[in-house]
């Protein structure tokens, strides 16, 4: 039995309160706790403690750092929730949110510790890990895989493959352009935009064929949701995978973002298989 309009309305506001509660919680930790407590919450490479991978995501060393992570969180969580609400997969959405919070922080800390500290020696004992960007990367991965899954459900697997290839190609091109400034920058940007537009065009084409073959027309508002989700994934992926020029005691590196992104994609894929 479908939920009534009042119950859907109540669910929307309760979900919104929970999602915005993340913003409130991070602000309370940053502005309400003294610096001495923040120092106890960060993940220390020279002295890792079991709970600090989770507590470290609450810590930011400046208002600018906090604001950028909160902005990225709001940019990704809005389209993700809108996609799952349109898709009718509210339970799966909250399962993925729980998985992101529980699984990604320790994986990010473990990847940084092993690669930067033990294997490559790029981080020293005084280096600390902190910040919410690894979780944001995980949410971007969730949104990317969820968008492809929604396309497969609504428009068929051929469209989903088309979108996945186009999204991966456009993200890769955008990352290369931002990392390496060259004479071919404009051509690479054109290629990136072309791949993204091609992916959306493929969805529209498949949707038109589907409406001809089936008497029940697919709602066009889904195209807007998918288009916004693809744009957000592209922007966040390019922004999160920027290479930093060096490492200092409070460096947050691209390894954390890659780990979060890949983990988010994997969690969403596994959740969809169930």
Secondary structure, 3 states (H helix, E strand, C coil): CCCCHHHHHHHHHHHHHHHHHHHHHHHHHHHHCCHHHHHHHCEECCCCCCCHHHHHHHCCCCHHHHHHHHHHHHHHHHHHHHHHHHHCCHHHHHHHHHHHHHHHHHHHHHHHHHHHHHHCCCCCCCCEECCCHHHHHHHHHHHHHHHHHHHHHHHCHHHHHHHHHHHHHHHHHHHHHHHCCCCCHHHHHHHHHHHHHHHHHHHHHHHHHHHHHCCCCCCCHHHHHHHHHHHHHHHHHHHHCCCCCCCCCCCCCHHHHHHHHHHHHHHHHHHHHC
